[in-house]
Amino acid sequence: MTAPPKSPEPAASASDEDQPEPGRPLGPRLFNLAVFIIGGLALWWMLRNQSWADLREHLAGVGRWFAVLIALDLAGLCCDAAALHAFMRPEARMIPYWRVLGAQASGRAINVLTPGGALGEASKLAILVTYAPRARVLSSIVLLNVSQIYLSTSVMLLGIPITLLLVDLPHGVKVTVAIGLAVIIPLMILLGVVIHRGAVSTVVGTLRHLRMISADRALSWKTRLVEVDRHIGELHQNRSAGTWKGILWVMASKVLSWTATIVLLAATGAPLTAVMILGVLSIGVLIGWISNIVPLGLGVSDGSNYVLYDVLGGTGAHGLLVAMISRARTVLIAFLGLGVMAAMSIADRIVSARLQRKLQALRARAAAAGDG
């Protein structure tokens, strides 16, 4: 197998618009504080609505496998952060990997704790723009998310038809799957067209066509974000070395995720048949996307998994157990992400305070020298 061709990476832009935001801007700090509070409240609400006795019983049944699942989750999180860091090349040299990992952990925590699973992306942007150019950070986050969507959708579009041919799903599940595919397939086609035409230019042009922004503002945004369009377009053509490396890290993350799913099936005693694995990795993922309308999929994931696992050769109890263990894993990762978010904020404040003190001392010395 030959290595993918490497195209030269673009030189870092030196324009003022592309430079990192200086210092610790108040806007991103306030936004992340608000997001942290929202995430904390959402986590408290979900923990308040959990049956801890049932959860402890389920975790005891899984035993040491739970630690293996958490290790796989953390390894996948590290791969996602590595992908984001690679997508940011050549500007990746401006920010260390550990900070990108912290931003990725924080964003994932916010995503799983809030409806829609998207608020965490804005949180990642607010964390990273103080260390790297906004345009590069924005386009890299989009590249990470779109490449993940492409890979997951490809597996769904391959696995769902095969599963439907092998298993006679209940009418309700068939309707849910049909509705999900009827929404996802056109959206994927639209997403591909938008990226090919220029994602930002298309969005800004649509806003201008609807008269939601002025002509001058539309022109200004298109001019400032032309590099974002070029970078996102690398997903389809003229991929740089950083984009290739990012895609490979995304694939590694997905492999770890699929491995964790198979390990969870084995730990819960579900039959490891081809139909079970294929159905869970395709229809199960689709159900997971649909259940994102509520935090952690409370209620939606449980009922859907009960029916799905029953028809795939397991039992409804297997489906409920998988949903509960998955929720416990997600809560633990959310705890970790919010903790990382708080630690990064405190560390930044300490560093900022030290820099301010050094700056004041230098000014005082300069003033004293001037008076002398």
N, C-alpha and C positions, 0 to 999 in steps of 0.2 A: 504493500500500500504506500503510495507516494505521499509525501507531505504536501499540504496545501500551499499554493504559491504565496509568497510574502510580498506585499506591496509596501513601499516606503511609508512610514508614518508621517503624518503632517507635522510640520513644525509648529511649536507652541505660538499662539498669537500673542502679540505684545501690545495690542490695543487696550485702552483704558476699560472698555466695556467687558473685556474678557478676563480682567484681573480679579483675583480673589478679593472678597470684601474685606476691607482693612479691620484689624482689631476684632472685637466681638460685638457686632452690630446689635442694637437693641431689638430690632424687629425679629430676627431669627430666635433670639433668646426668649422673648415673650411668647412667640409661637410655640416653641418647644416646651415652655413651662405650661402653657395651656393644654397642649397635647398630652403632656405627662399627667396632668391632673385628670383629664378625660380618661386616659388609659387606666389610671389608678382607680377611679370610680367604677369603670366598667369591670375591672378585675374584682373589686369588692362585691359588686352586684352578682357576678357569676359565682364567686365562691359562696356567697350567701344563699344561692339557689341550688347548691350541690348537696347531695346526700353523702356525707363523709363516711358514714358507716358502710354504705354500699361500695364506695370508692376504695376504702381500705381493704375490704373483702376481695375486690377484683384485683388490686395490686398484689395482695398476698398470693392469689392464685397464679399470677404471672411470675412472681418471684424475681430471680436475678435477671430474667430477660428484660425487665423494665430498664435496668441500667444499660444493657446493650442498646435498647431503643433510644435512650437519651444520648448515648455516645454517637450513634448514627445520625441523630438529629443535629447534634452540635457539629459533627463533621460536615454535614450538608450545609449548615449555616456558614462554616468557614469557606466552603467551596463557593457559595453565593457571593461572599465578600471578596474572595479572590477574583471571581468573574467581574464584579463591579470595579475592582482596582485595575484589572487588566483592560477593561473597556476605557478607562480614563487615561491610558497611555497616549501621548508622552507626558501629559500633565500629572500622571500618577506619581512621578518623582517628588511632587510638591506635598504629598500627604502620605504618611506611613500606613502600612496595611492594617495595623492594630486599630487605627482610628476608623478606617472604613469598616472593619469588623464590628466595632462598637456601634457605628451608625446603622449597619445592617441588622444587628441584634435589636436595637431600639425600634427601628422601623417595623420589623417583623412583629414585635410585641404589640405595637399600636395597631397594626393591621388585623391581628387575630382578636383584638379586644374591641374593635369598633365595627359597626355594620359597613358592608361594602368592601372592606379590606383594602382601602386605598390611602387612608389618611397617613399611614406610616411612610409612604413615599415622599410626601411633602416634608415630613419630619427629617428624613434622611437628607433631603436637599438643604434644609435649614442648617443641619449639622455640618455638612461638607463644604458649603459655599464660602465659609470663612477660611478655607485652606486651599481651595482650587478654584479655577474660573467657573462661574455659574453655568456658562454654556456647555462646558465639558462635563460638569457634574450632572446637569439635566439630561443631556443626551445619553450619558452612560447609564443612568437609572432607567431611562426608557428602553435602551438596548437590553438591559438585564431582564426587564419585565416582558418585553416582546419575545425575546428568545425563549424564555420559560413558557410563555403561552404557546408559541409555535410548537415546541417539543411536546407539551402535554396534549395539545389538540391533535397532533399527528397520531399519538398513541390512542386517543379516544376514537378518532375517525377510523382507525384500523381495527381496534378491539371491539367496539360496540356492535358493528354488523356481524362479526364472527360470533360474538356472544348471543346475539339475537337468533342466529341460525342454530345454535347448539342448545339453547335454553328457551323454554316457553315462559316468558315473563308475565306476571299479572297485568291486567289491563291498565291499572293505575300507574304502574312503573313504566309501561310502554308509553303512556301519554306523557309522563314526566320527561322521559328520554327524548321523545319526539319534539316536545316543546323546547327542551334544551338545545338540541341539534338545530332546530329551526331558527334559533336565535344565534347560536355560535357560528354556524357555517357562513351566513351572510356577513356577520361581523368580522370574521377572519378574512374574507374576501375584501371587504371594505378596508380593513387594516392594511392589507398588502398593497392595495391601490394607493392609499394615503401615503404610506411610506415611500412608495415608488415615485409619487408625484412631489413629495416633500411634506412631511408631517406638519411642521409648523406653518409653512406657507399655505397649506390647505386649510388648516384650522383658522388662521388669521384671515384668509380670504373668505371663509364662510362667515366669520363674525362681521367682516366688512359688508358682505352681501346682505346680511340681515340688519345692517345699519346699527349694530351694537357698538361699533367703534368707528372713529373718524378715519378719513383717508390718510391723513398725516400720521396718525398713530399706527395704522396698519402698515404703512411704508416703513416707519421707524422700527417696528417689531420685526418685520421681515429682514431688514438690513442687519439688525443686531443679532438675530438668531439664525442667520444663513449657515453658520458652522454647525448648529444643532441638526439641521436638515441633512447636511452632508455626512455627518457622523452617523446618524440613525440609518441613512441610506446604505451604509457599509454592510448592514445585515443582509442586503440583497445582492450587492455587487461591489467590486473593488475593495475587498476586505483587507484591512491593515493587519499587521502582526498582532496588535493588541486586541482587535476584534476577534481574530481566529482563536487566540488564547482564551478570551472571555467565553466564547461559545463552547470550547472544550471544558472549561470549568463548570458551565451550566449543565453540560451533559453528565459530568461527574457527580454533580449535586443530585440530578434526577436518578442516577443509578443508585446512589445511597438512599434516596427516598423510596425507590421501589424495593430495595433490599430490606429496609425497615418495615415496609408493609408485609413482605413475605415472612420476616421474623415474627411480626405481631400475629399473623395468622397461625404460625406454628406454636407460638406461646399460648394462644387461646384455645388450641386444640381443633381449630378449623381444618378441614381436609385440604391438603395442598395439591389439588388437582389443577390441570391446565385451565379448565373452565372457571374455577374459583379465582385463580390468580389473574386471568385475563379480564374477568368480569369486574373484579375489585379495582384493577388498575385502569379500567376504562369507564364503565358505568359508575363505579364507586367515586372516581375523581369528578365526574360530571355532577353527581349528587352533592359532593363536597363543595363544588363551585356554587350550586344553587343554594345550599344551606348557608353560604356566606352572607345572606341577607340579614341574618341575626348573628351576634357574637358567639363564636365557638359552635355555631350550628345547633344551639340548644333546641331540642324538640324535633327539629327537621331532620337532623342527621340520625337520631335514634330510631325513629319510625321507619325511615327509608332503609337504613342498614338492616333492620329486623326483617323486612320483606326481602331485600336483595340477597342476603346470606342464606335465607331459607330456600330460595329457588336455585341458588348456585351449588347446592349440594351440602351446605352446612345446616345450621339451625338459626332461628331467630335470636336465640340466646347468644350465639357467636357474634352476630351483628351488633347486639347491644353491648357486649363485652368489648368488642373492638372500638365502638364509639366512645365508651367510657375511658378506656386506656388512652385512646388518642387525645381525648379532652384533657386527661391528666398530664400527658406529655406537653400539650400546648400550654396549659396553665404554668407548668414549670419553666418552659422556655420564655413565657411572657414575664414571669417573675424575674428571670435572669436579664431579659431585655430592659425592663424598667429599672432594674438595679444598675445595669451598665449605663443607661441614660442618665441616671442621677449621679453616678460616679464621674462620668465625663463632664457633666455640668459643674460639679464641685471642683474637679481638677482644673478646669478651665478658669474658674473664678480665682483659684489660688495662684495659678500662673499669671493671670492678668494683674492680680494685686501685687505680686512680686515685681512684675515689669513696671508697674506704676511707681512703686517705691524706688526702684533703680533709676527711673527717669527723673523723679523728683530730686534724688541725690545728685545726679549728674547736673541738673539745672542749678541746684544750690551751689555746687562746686564751681560751675561756670560763672555764676553771679559773683561768688567770692573772689575768683581770679580776676574778674573784670573790675571789681572794686579795688583790688590790690594794685 
